[in-house]
Amino acid sequence: MTTEPATDPTATAILRTVGITVRDLDRAVDFYTRVIGMQQLRVIELPYLREVIVGYAAQGFERGSRVVLMQWLDQQDRGPKENAVKLVLQVTDTAAFTERIRAGGGGVTREPAKSSVSNAIIAMCTDPDGYTLEILQEG
């Protein structure tokens, strides 16, 4: 396994969007917009899947990171299996943002505390589907 970055300029990429499966799309959109502070950017309706793309308005649709909230419409259980996803949100006040998540229906699994590997203050939270949200305040 190599850890060297690609040298071919056509092989470089920027991660712009991460998609997560949710059980209740309306609840997830409400949480990520009202609590996390993202804005609904786009809705995609397909016969088998509904998606809502959320992100931060200041970055716009063409720039910045986004999360695609996906709800499958078939009868298979495609909800979050083991929630093996972590979204990291950088904030200016970890304690206040953690309380916002708690009040908005999310969970707090680790209260804000200084990181053991940096000067950052980190809290670990969950969204309504159980996905991990790492709340990071640079130290």
N, C-alpha and C positions, 0 to 999 in steps of 0.2 A: 504494500500500500504506500502510495506516495503522498507527501504533504506539500509538495511544491506547487505553487500556483501555475495555472495554464499560461503559456507564453504566446499562444496563438491568439491574436486580438479577436478573432471570430468565435473563440471558445469562451470568452468572458460573458458573465451574466450578472444581473442584479435581481435579487428576490424581491418581487413587488407585492405578491398576493399569496396568502395562505388560506386554504379552504378548510372549514370544519363542519362536520355533520351535527345538526341540532335536532332535537325532538319536537320543539315547538318554535317555529320560525318567528312568529309574532313576539313571543316572549324574549327570544334572543335578540331580535332587532331592537326592542325596547331597552334591554339591558345595555347593549353596546352603544346605543345612541344617547339615552337619557343618563345612564350611570357612568359609562366609560368616556363619553363625550365625543364619539365619532358621529359622522353624518351619513345618512343613507345616500349612496352615490348612484346605485343602479339596481333595478329589479330584473331578473331573468326568469321567465315562465316557460317551462318546457313540459311536454306531456308526462314526463316521468320525474321531474325535478323542479323545485323552486329555489332560486338563489337570490339573496340580497347582499350586495357588496357595500360594505361600510368602510369608512376611513376618515381622516381628519380633513376638514374643509380647507384649511390653509394650504394644504399640499395639493388639493385638486385631484381630479380623476387620473390625469396623465402622469402625476408625480407622487412619490411617497408610497408608504406601505398601506395595504388594505387587507381586510379579512372578508372572505366569502362565507356567509352563513348559508348552509345547504340543508334543505329538507327534501328527502326522497319521498315520492308519492306512491311508490309501489307498496305492496303489502309486506315486504321483507323488513325485518328489524335492522335498519342501518344506522341506528343511533350510535352515539359515542360508545365504543366497546370498552376500552380501558383508559380512555382519556389520556393517551400517551402523547399529548401535545402541550407545549408550554408557550404562551405568548408573553413577551417581555414588554412592559410599558414603562418608559422613562418619564418621570414626573418631577415636579419641583418640591412636593411635600408628600412623602410616603404615608405619614400618619393620617393626614386629611384625606388622601385618596383612598386609603384602606377603609376608613370610616364611611366614605361615600359608597364603596362597594358593598360593605356590610348592610348599610341602610337601603341599598338598592336591590337587595335580594341575592347578592353573591355571598360566598363564604370566606372566612379568613382562617387559613390553616397555620400561618406563622405570622405573629404580630411584627410590626416594623422593628428591625434591630440592625446594628452595624454588621456588615459582612465580615466574615473571617478571612477573606482573601483580598479585600480592598477597603477603601474608606466609604464605600457606598452604604446607604441604608436600604435594606431590602425587606419586603413583606411578601408572603405567598398567599394568594387568594384563589378563589374558584368562581367561575361564572355559573349560571343556573344549570348548565349541563355537566358541570364537574370539571371542565377544562381548567388547567392551572394558569393563573395569571401572576407573573412575577412583577412586582411593583418596585421599581428601581429609582432611587434618588442618588445621583452622583455626589460623592463626598468632597 
